[in-house]
């Protein structure tokens, strides 16, 4: 047995493997300095000072060797096809060992650049955005009102207008996450943006890690998820933000600070609620059956009404159901029996939040908003149960 172990440890095959892994680690120590400057005219898109600022930022970071497996797998899986992949790398600050994640997403960007002549022009980018397919990940509506939104971002973000149009077409998260963070939205802190790479603070694990957590922790997460749903629905300056991909992968919980974060803001709808066709109307969104583990919604309803309960619905579906409407597999399950006995209204409120009220049977607009009311009551109940747990 020992002889076989020694033979394995000192075999040429293992030495070669270790050499390859070591070289990958060494390569990854500088890999994050390369992603943002590959295949795209960075200076043309982001301005003359961008590269200099990026190098200053990256000089403060180094690879997080404790996360070497994560970095190595990402490099091995995605290095050959960076143009259509999202690459993530764990880093840490050289000053205080704070952990960061570098996210590079170049999905479709080369195809977009291939069809746009240099130098880039604001009018061309705007026209391309206005005429793009309705099936792209990020949508703004009504589209004819987007210039006001761009003007707001130009005045309040760190990007010029040309860069904003470019990011709206390619990777809206690079634009929105730093902006929303400044507006006190529950998103990770942005350390910086370099080309197509977002450097954000590492804040914890996805909700997949908390499927079997203590019920008090799950209640806190559930309460904060409803808060997120309300926060994004309210939006900013009349711009409602609807999350169309609310899954465990896109939610991060920090146990040390008891805080929930939303990540990956690239599949969202932003709706100018003051300028929709029916700006005074409220969209009650039906729970649509979807057989492929997906969350289905009707885009035209988001873009027609002044307000929608889509965020509330998706949050309550996540807590109460799974995506196939199995009421025993939501995030809150299993609910302890003593909680069910003492708080009999818990399941009733969850059912109401998922089911809502059929619009044709609603007696008033107040009834149309019953999903909002159920979510608000759920939030209060979660807070109460947490205190007594």
C-alpha positions as CSV (number, residue, x, y, z in Angstrom):
1,X,0.0,0.0,0.0
2,X,2.7,2.5,1.0
3,X,4.8,1.5,-2.0
4,X,1.9,2.2,-4.3
5,X,1.3,5.5,-2.6
6,X,5.0,6.5,-3.0
7,X,4.9,5.4,-6.6
8,X,1.9,7.6,-7.2
9,X,3.3,10.7,-5.5
10,X,6.5,10.6,-7.4
11,X,5.2,9.4,-10.8
12,X,6.0,11.5,-13.8
13,X,2.3,11.9,-14.5
14,X,1.6,13.5,-11.1
15,X,4.6,15.8,-11.4
16,X,3.4,17.0,-14.8
17,X,-0.1,17.6,-13.4
18,X,1.3,19.6,-10.5
19,X,3.5,21.6,-12.8
20,X,0.5,22.5,-15.0
21,X,-1.6,23.5,-12.0
22,X,1.3,25.7,-10.6
23,X,1.7,27.4,-13.9
24,X,-2.0,28.1,-14.1
25,X,-1.9,29.7,-10.6
26,X,1.1,31.9,-11.6
27,X,-0.8,32.8,-14.8
28,X,-3.9,33.7,-12.9
29,X,-2.0,36.1,-10.6
30,X,-2.0,38.4,-13.6
31,X,-5.1,37.1,-15.5
32,X,-7.4,39.7,-14.2
33,X,-5.2,42.4,-15.7
34,X,-5.7,40.9,-19.1
35,X,-9.5,40.3,-19.4
36,X,-10.5,44.0,-19.6
37,X,-7.9,44.7,-22.4
38,X,-8.6,41.9,-24.8
39,X,-10.2,42.2,-28.2
40,X,-12.0,45.5,-27.6
41,X,-10.9,49.1,-28.0
42,X,-11.0,50.0,-24.3
43,X,-9.7,53.6,-24.6
44,X,-12.1,54.3,-27.4
45,X,-15.1,53.1,-25.4
46,X,-14.2,54.2,-21.8
47,X,-12.0,57.2,-22.3
48,X,-8.3,58.0,-22.2
49,X,-7.9,57.8,-18.5
50,X,-9.6,54.5,-18.1
51,X,-6.6,52.2,-18.7
52,X,-4.4,54.2,-16.3
53,X,-7.0,54.1,-13.6
54,X,-7.5,50.3,-14.2
55,X,-3.8,49.6,-13.7
56,X,-3.8,51.6,-10.5
57,X,-6.8,49.7,-9.2
58,X,-5.4,46.3,-10.2
59,X,-2.0,47.1,-8.6
60,X,-3.9,46.9,-5.3
61,X,-5.2,43.4,-5.9
62,X,-3.7,39.9,-6.1
63,X,-5.1,36.4,-6.6
64,X,-6.7,34.8,-3.6
65,X,-4.7,31.6,-3.3
66,X,-7.2,30.1,-0.8
67,X,-9.7,30.1,-3.7
68,X,-7.3,28.6,-6.2
69,X,-9.6,25.8,-7.1
70,X,-12.3,28.3,-8.1
71,X,-9.9,30.3,-10.2
72,X,-8.3,27.3,-11.9
73,X,-11.7,25.8,-12.9
74,X,-12.9,29.0,-14.4
75,X,-9.7,29.4,-16.3
76,X,-9.7,25.8,-17.6
77,X,-13.4,26.0,-18.5
78,X,-13.6,29.3,-20.2
79,X,-10.2,30.4,-21.5
80,X,-10.9,29.0,-25.0
81,X,-14.2,30.8,-25.5
82,X,-14.0,34.1,-23.5
83,X,-16.1,35.9,-26.2
84,X,-19.3,34.1,-25.1
85,X,-18.6,33.3,-21.4
86,X,-18.6,34.9,-18.0
87,X,-15.4,34.4,-16.1
88,X,-15.1,35.0,-12.4
89,X,-11.9,35.1,-10.4
90,X,-11.4,35.5,-6.6
91,X,-9.0,38.2,-5.6
92,X,-7.9,40.0,-2.4
93,X,-6.7,43.4,-1.5
94,X,-3.0,43.7,-0.8
95,X,-3.7,46.2,1.9
96,X,-6.2,44.4,4.2
97,X,-6.9,41.0,2.6
98,X,-10.5,41.9,1.8
99,X,-11.8,39.5,-0.8
100,X,-13.1,40.6,-4.2
101,X,-14.6,38.9,-7.2
102,X,-13.6,39.9,-10.7
103,X,-16.4,39.2,-13.2
104,X,-15.8,39.5,-16.9
105,X,-18.7,39.0,-19.2
106,X,-18.1,39.5,-23.0
107,X,-21.4,37.9,-24.2
108,X,-22.2,39.0,-27.7
109,X,-19.8,42.0,-27.4
110,X,-17.5,41.0,-30.3
111,X,-20.5,40.6,-32.6
112,X,-21.7,44.1,-31.6
113,X,-18.3,45.7,-32.2
114,X,-18.0,43.8,-35.5
115,X,-21.1,45.6,-36.8
116,X,-20.2,49.0,-35.6
117,X,-17.7,51.2,-37.4
118,X,-14.9,53.0,-35.4
119,X,-14.7,55.6,-34.0
120,X,-17.8,54.9,-31.9
121,X,-20.6,57.4,-32.2
122,X,-23.4,58.0,-29.7
123,X,-26.1,58.2,-32.4
124,X,-25.1,54.9,-33.8
125,X,-25.1,53.1,-30.4
126,X,-28.5,54.7,-29.5
127,X,-30.1,53.6,-32.8
128,X,-28.7,50.0,-32.3
129,X,-30.2,49.9,-28.8
130,X,-33.6,51.2,-30.0
131,X,-33.8,48.6,-32.8
132,X,-32.4,45.6,-30.9
133,X,-34.5,42.5,-30.4
134,X,-37.1,42.4,-27.6
135,X,-35.6,39.1,-26.4
136,X,-32.3,40.6,-25.2
137,X,-31.5,40.2,-21.5
138,X,-31.8,43.9,-20.6
139,X,-34.9,45.9,-21.6
140,X,-36.0,49.5,-21.1
141,X,-39.5,50.7,-21.8
142,X,-41.0,52.7,-23.2
143,X,-37.9,52.8,-25.4
144,X,-38.7,56.2,-26.8
145,X,-38.2,57.7,-23.4
146,X,-34.8,56.2,-22.7
147,X,-32.8,59.4,-23.4
148,X,-34.0,60.9,-20.1
149,X,-32.8,57.8,-18.3
150,X,-29.4,58.1,-20.0
151,X,-29.2,61.8,-19.1
152,X,-29.8,60.9,-15.5
153,X,-27.1,58.3,-15.5
154,X,-24.7,60.6,-17.3
155,X,-25.2,63.2,-14.6
156,X,-25.1,60.8,-11.6
157,X,-22.7,58.0,-12.6
158,X,-19.0,57.9,-13.4
159,X,-19.5,57.2,-17.2
160,X,-19.9,59.5,-20.1
161,X,-22.9,59.2,-22.4
162,X,-21.1,57.2,-25.1
163,X,-20.0,54.6,-22.6
164,X,-23.5,54.4,-21.1
165,X,-25.0,53.6,-24.5
166,X,-22.3,51.0,-25.1
167,X,-22.9,49.3,-21.7
168,X,-26.7,49.4,-22.2
169,X,-26.0,47.3,-25.3
170,X,-23.4,44.9,-23.9
171,X,-23.3,44.6,-20.1
172,X,-25.7,46.8,-18.1
173,X,-24.5,45.4,-14.8
174,X,-21.2,47.4,-15.2
175,X,-23.4,50.5,-15.3
176,X,-26.1,49.8,-12.9
177,X,-24.4,48.0,-10.0
178,X,-22.1,51.0,-9.0
179,X,-25.0,53.4,-9.5
180,X,-27.5,51.3,-7.4
181,X,-24.9,50.9,-4.7
182,X,-24.7,54.7,-4.3
183,X,-28.5,54.7,-4.1
184,X,-28.3,52.3,-1.1
185,X,-29.6,49.3,-2.9
186,X,-28.6,45.8,-1.5
187,X,-25.9,45.0,-4.1
188,X,-22.2,44.3,-3.4
189,X,-19.8,47.2,-3.1
190,X,-18.1,47.9,-6.4
191,X,-14.3,48.2,-6.1
192,X,-14.0,49.4,-9.7
193,X,-14.9,48.7,-13.3
194,X,-12.1,48.0,-15.9
195,X,-13.3,47.6,-19.4
196,X,-15.7,44.6,-19.3
197,X,-14.6,43.5,-15.8
198,X,-16.5,44.4,-12.7
199,X,-14.6,44.2,-9.4
200,X,-17.0,43.7,-6.5
201,X,-16.5,42.9,-2.8
202,X,-17.0,39.2,-1.9
203,X,-19.9,39.3,0.4
204,X,-20.9,35.6,1.0
205,X,-22.4,32.5,-0.4
206,X,-25.4,32.0,-2.7
207,X,-28.7,30.8,-1.1
208,X,-28.0,27.3,-2.3
209,X,-25.7,27.1,0.8
210,X,-28.6,27.9,3.1
211,X,-31.2,25.4,2.0
212,X,-30.8,23.6,5.3
213,X,-29.8,26.5,7.5
214,X,-31.3,27.3,10.9
215,X,-34.9,28.4,10.4
216,X,-34.2,31.8,12.0
217,X,-31.6,32.5,9.3
218,X,-34.0,31.5,6.6
219,X,-36.7,33.8,8.1
220,X,-34.2,36.7,8.0
221,X,-33.3,35.9,4.4
222,X,-37.0,35.7,3.5
223,X,-37.8,39.1,5.2
224,X,-34.9,40.7,3.3
225,X,-36.0,39.1,0.1
226,X,-39.4,40.8,0.4
227,X,-37.6,44.1,1.2
228,X,-35.6,43.7,-2.0
229,X,-38.7,43.0,-4.0
230,X,-40.3,46.2,-2.7
231,X,-37.1,48.3,-3.1
232,X,-36.6,47.4,-6.7
233,X,-40.3,47.8,-7.5
234,X,-40.1,51.3,-6.1
235,X,-37.0,51.9,-8.1
236,X,-35.5,55.4,-8.6
237,X,-37.2,58.6,-9.7
238,X,-40.1,56.7,-11.2
239,X,-38.0,54.0,-12.9
240,X,-39.2,50.6,-11.7
241,X,-36.7,47.8,-11.8
242,X,-38.1,44.3,-12.4
243,X,-36.0,41.2,-11.7
244,X,-36.7,38.5,-14.2
245,X,-34.2,35.9,-13.0
246,X,-34.7,35.6,-9.2
247,X,-32.9,32.4,-8.3
248,X,-30.6,31.1,-5.6
249,X,-27.6,31.8,-7.9
250,X,-28.4,35.5,-7.9
251,X,-28.9,36.0,-4.2
252,X,-25.9,36.2,-1.7
253,X,-26.2,36.1,2.1
254,X,-23.6,37.4,4.4
255,X,-23.9,35.6,7.8
256,X,-21.5,37.9,9.6
257,X,-23.7,41.0,8.8
258,X,-27.0,39.2,8.4
259,X,-27.5,40.9,5.0
260,X,-28.9,39.7,1.7
261,X,-27.5,41.0,-1.6
262,X,-28.8,40.8,-5.2
263,X,-26.1,40.1,-7.8
264,X,-26.0,39.7,-11.6
265,X,-28.2,42.6,-12.7
266,X,-28.0,41.8,-16.4
267,X,-31.5,40.2,-16.9
268,X,-33.8,43.0,-15.8
269,X,-36.5,45.3,-17.1
270,X,-36.4,49.0,-16.3
271,X,-39.8,50.7,-16.8
272,X,-40.5,54.4,-16.8
273,X,-43.7,54.1,-14.9
274,X,-44.7,57.7,-15.5
275,X,-44.7,57.4,-19.3
276,X,-46.2,54.0,-20.0
277,X,-49.4,53.7,-22.0
278,X,-51.5,53.0,-18.8
279,X,-49.4,54.8,-16.3
280,X,-52.2,54.9,-13.7
281,X,-52.9,51.1,-13.9
282,X,-51.4,48.4,-11.7
283,X,-50.4,45.1,-13.4
284,X,-51.5,42.0,-11.4
285,X,-49.3,39.4,-12.8
286,X,-50.6,35.8,-13.1
287,X,-48.6,32.8,-11.9
288,X,-47.8,31.3,-15.3
289,X,-47.1,27.5,-15.4
290,X,-43.6,26.8,-16.8
291,X,-42.5,23.2,-17.3
292,X,-38.8,23.9,-17.8
293,X,-38.0,25.2,-14.3
294,X,-38.3,28.8,-15.4
295,X,-40.2,31.8,-14.2
296,X,-42.6,33.0,-16.9
297,X,-43.8,36.6,-17.3
298,X,-45.5,38.8,-19.9
299,X,-43.1,41.6,-21.0
300,X,-45.8,43.7,-22.6
301,X,-47.7,44.0,-19.3
302,X,-44.6,45.3,-17.6
303,X,-44.2,47.9,-20.3
304,X,-47.8,49.0,-20.5
305,X,-48.8,49.6,-16.9
306,X,-47.4,52.1,-14.4
307,X,-46.7,49.5,-11.8
308,X,-46.4,45.7,-11.6
309,X,-46.3,43.2,-8.8
310,X,-43.9,41.0,-10.7
311,X,-41.0,41.3,-8.1
312,X,-43.4,40.5,-5.2
313,X,-44.7,37.5,-7.1
314,X,-41.3,36.1,-7.9
315,X,-40.1,36.6,-4.3
316,X,-43.1,34.8,-2.9
317,X,-42.9,32.0,-5.4
318,X,-39.2,31.5,-4.4
319,X,-40.3,31.3,-0.7
320,X,-43.5,29.2,-1.1
321,X,-42.9,27.1,-4.2
322,X,-40.4,25.8,-6.6
323,X,-40.6,26.8,-10.2
324,X,-43.0,23.8,-10.9
325,X,-45.5,25.0,-8.3
326,X,-44.6,22.4,-5.8
327,X,-45.7,23.9,-2.5
328,X,-43.4,21.7,-0.5
329,X,-40.1,22.8,-2.0
330,X,-39.9,26.6,-1.5
331,X,-36.9,28.1,0.3
332,X,-38.8,28.4,3.6
333,X,-39.6,24.7,3.7
334,X,-39.6,22.7,5.8
335,X,-41.4,25.1,8.2
336,X,-41.1,23.9,11.8
337,X,-44.3,22.4,13.1
338,X,-44.4,24.7,16.2
339,X,-44.3,27.7,13.9
340,X,-47.2,26.4,11.8
341,X,-49.3,25.7,14.9
342,X,-48.7,29.1,16.5
343,X,-48.9,31.2,13.3
344,X,-51.6,29.7,11.3
345,X,-51.8,32.7,9.0
346,X,-48.2,32.1,7.7
347,X,-49.2,29.7,5.0
348,X,-52.4,31.7,4.2
349,X,-50.3,34.8,3.6
350,X,-47.8,32.9,1.5
351,X,-50.7,31.4,-0.5
352,X,-52.2,34.8,-1.1
353,X,-48.9,36.3,-2.1
354,X,-48.4,33.6,-4.7
355,X,-52.0,33.4,-5.8
356,X,-53.0,37.0,-5.6
357,X,-56.5,38.1,-6.5
358,X,-58.1,37.5,-9.9
359,X,-58.4,41.0,-11.4
360,X,-61.9,40.4,-12.8
361,X,-63.2,39.6,-9.2
362,X,-61.4,42.5,-7.6
363,X,-63.8,45.0,-6.0
364,X,-61.3,47.9,-6.1
365,X,-57.8,48.9,-6.9
366,X,-57.0,48.2,-3.3
367,X,-57.9,44.6,-3.8
368,X,-55.8,44.5,-7.0
369,X,-52.8,45.3,-4.7
370,X,-53.5,42.4,-2.4
371,X,-50.2,40.8,-3.3
372,X,-48.4,43.9,-2.1
373,X,-50.5,43.8,1.1
374,X,-49.8,40.1,1.7
375,X,-46.1,40.6,1.2
376,X,-46.1,43.5,3.7
377,X,-48.0,41.4,6.2
378,X,-45.6,38.6,5.7
379,X,-42.6,40.9,6.3
380,X,-44.1,41.9,9.6
381,X,-44.8,38.3,10.6
382,X,-41.3,37.2,9.7
383,X,-39.9,40.0,12.0
384,X,-42.2,38.9,14.8
385,X,-41.3,35.2,14.5
386,X,-37.6,36.0,14.4
387,X,-37.8,37.9,17.7
388,X,-39.5,35.0,19.4
389,X,-37.4,32.2,17.8
